[in-house]
Amino acid sequence: MTERDAPTEPSRRRVLAATGVGLAGALAGCGYRPGGGDLAWESSLGGGGLFGPGDRWFRPVGDRLFVVRNRSGRTYDFEDDAWRDYENAGVTALDPTGETRLEAETERQAAGPPAVTEGAVVVPVAGDRVTAIDRETAAFDLDDPGVDDGGSGTDEPDPIRWQVDIGAATADESSGSDGSTESDDGATDDGPSASVDAVRASDRVVAAVLPDDTVVLDAETGDRAFDLAAAWPGVTELGPGAVAPDRVAVDGEDVWVVVTGLDAASGSDTDAVLARFDPTGERRVTRPLSSGADWLVVVDDTVVVGNTSGDSVRGFDRSLDRRFALDVPTPRERPPLVEGGGSDDAAGACVYLRRGETARALDVAAGEIAWERDGLPASRPFAADERGIYAVGREAVREGSRETRPVIVAVGAGGGDRWSAPLPDGVRVEALFAVGDRLLVVNGEELYGFRAAPGERWSLL
């Protein structure tokens, strides 16, 4: 890990972890082969120095874990020779080895989790603003000796692609040519105030979800494309709660929205309506959902909609013709979606439905539950990738013993057991993420990287 990420004094757990890694290296020549659940490294999430602790959000995407963390404190302005209050959010991306590969900051504190696309990290920030960070510009290589060499940095490009105030009445009033506001503090006196609950994004469009509307922006420029309420003929105002983050999805050029309390044709009350919009705001197709909807996800050419109260999951094609309907216990929040094909036992794209202590794998292509697994504590973190799912459970310390210890359990994409391994002493799993070939565990300010692939821990050479 880098020196800036390391604590000033090694913790007992860090010493034990280093000892374990050293022991593994010493045993390597004797036939030791690291396996699933083995600790590979330990680092710190940082947040010390001049900045106090703040809210943080995580988003695993491919082989990166994106972290957005609010910071506050004081910083010294050398030009003005004065101390100034400092409030913003740091945005970083960690690779499977725990190294930082992207670093940027927003001008204000973040208000929620980011949306990550191939080219950008989109963050909702305070003051009803959305900020887009260009991933290529913000990325850096820690192995490059020219990085952080003490240069002036005057020639470095700004990683902020654009920033837009969603509360502005029109695009002309809210932004300049780059999508940023014209006022010094980013506030606008035009239009009603808004609260951005979440953002959804692709490389084509960004959807900022409000309690009673959704504002769609061009992902490259930040220009305002359309507002959901204005784009829906005959609808001038959507009630509070009519739109929710888990009921909005972005897929390529399309924006998918489930609106509650409105009939698409007559405007009369109904449980829910699913609609698909193009980047210009044209409503391409709608479909009433008589049993309601708590969340939706889009995978390949299938839209999957879940309803908790009705314990149902339905799949539709892009024209919203029904592909499948299943009566199955359904989570209230949007479940993890995993694209298959990454391993021999991968069953294709899966939506993992976790309810209580049971996880079920919905094979989207087949339109059926491929397998289910019981005994996963409902209060424990849960992660998924193309190889399967990972959860935290407990096992007996010894056979027949009542004493238990926490373990990480890996279930393959085909539903079979892959491996289980005990956690190091003192490690409490607050969050669990599958990133590349590692499982990343967040425990307070500490970050642990465990091997995700199974292996033979002992063998004769």
Secondary structure, 3 states (H helix, E strand, C coil): CCHHHCCCCCCHHHHHHHHHHHHHHHHHCCCECCCCCCEEEEEECCCCCCEECCCEEEEEECCEEEEEEEEEEEEEECCCCEEEEEEEEEEEEECCCCCEEEEEEECCCECCCCEECCCEEEEEECCCEEEEEEHHHHECCCCCCCCCCCCCCCCCCCCEEEEEECCCCCHHHHCCCCCCCCCCCCCCCCCCCCCCCEEEECCCEEEEECCCCEEEEECCCCCEEEEHHHHCCCCCCCCCCCCCHHHEEEECCEEEEEEECCCCCCCCCCCEEEEEECCCCCEEEEEECCCCCCEEEEECCEEEEEECCCCEEEEECCCCCEEEEEECCCCCCCCCEECCCCCCCCCCCEEEEEECCEEEEEECCCCEEEEEECCCCCCCCEEEECCEEEEEEEEECCCCCCCEEEEEEEEECCCCEEEEEECCCCCCCCEEEEECCEEEEEECCEEEEEECCCCCCECCC
